[in-house]
Amino acid sequence: MGETLADNTQAMAEQVANKDGFIAALDQSGGSTPKALKLYGVEEGSWSNEAEMFDLIHQMRARIITSPAFSGDKVMGAILFEQTMDRDIVGTPTAQYLWDKRGVVPFLKVDKGLAEEKDGVKLMKPMPGLDALLERAAAKGVFGTKMRSVIDAANPAGIAAIVGQQFEIARQILGHGLVPIIEPEVTISIADKAEAEDILLAEIKKHLDGVPAGRQVMLKLTLPTKPNLYKPLIDDPRVMRVVALSGGYSRDEANAKLKQNAGMIASFSRALTEGLSARQSDAEFNAALASAIDSIFEASRAS
């Protein structure tokens, strides 16, 4: 089995580094699940406890993943929540189903949410069980991870702390043979967004020097105010891929901004599932998802 996993890892790495397409972010967790379900047309009174809530979000994710439109032709990868990784799709463990049946590279969200704001940023909460989680993920055939922290102001000390924390944990993840997606999100509504992004770019450049020789990280970044700001990161050999989060932009806005950034591809969550509803027939749902996937694929490829 080890050989198969190793072969898979190489094939996945080639797909992630080079293939046209985008990464679907299917990783809403506890705090954001009710909002995701509501947008999908499932009201908050539809479940009586957390377990039922997670059953409903898994049904939504399974419907997306098993849709004919959801394949590696256009959806190059998908980010999963831990509970999604631990569940099955049509009787097959989710990560295995994604790669074997859909040709989609599986990633896992590993952060435990955000700490209280300090110096204009929200760092990630401690992750004491991270090594065990990474071992489980690797055994299940997961290729990489994602972890998110948030920048709410152009505060140099805060942004330095956020990037330092991201790269420190990224080295731990690399030690397990997984590829980390580093996601220091800049909130799209802040007045000093462009200034925050300049500081962020400089900090990331500094920390790339600490990536172990021969290894690569990925970056998931807010679509920048200045188009092509992150081109130096896209061109850096230590960066496997730079992907964009939608950050609250509508799909049309996010796609338009993405097209202005050469070499950046999408990793959208809300912008991907916008317009999908539990009340749609399978034909309506599949058509809506196919349309969303096509538009995000084209915006990713155009860049």
Protein Blocks (a to p, Z undefined) as FASTA:
>chain_A
ZZmmmmmmmmmmmmmmmpgcddddfkbcfklmmmmmmmnopafklpcbfklmmmmmmmmm
mmmmmpmklcfklmmbacddfklmmpceehiafklmmmmmnopacdddfbebjaddeehi
acddddfklmmmmmmmmmnopabdcdddddfbdcfklmmmmmmmmmmmmmmmmmnopacd
ddddddfkbmklmmmmmmmmmmmmmmmmmpcghiacdddddddfbghklmmmmmpmklmb
acddehopafklmmmmmmmmghiacddfklmmgoiafkbcfklmmmmmmmmmmmmmmmmm
mZZ
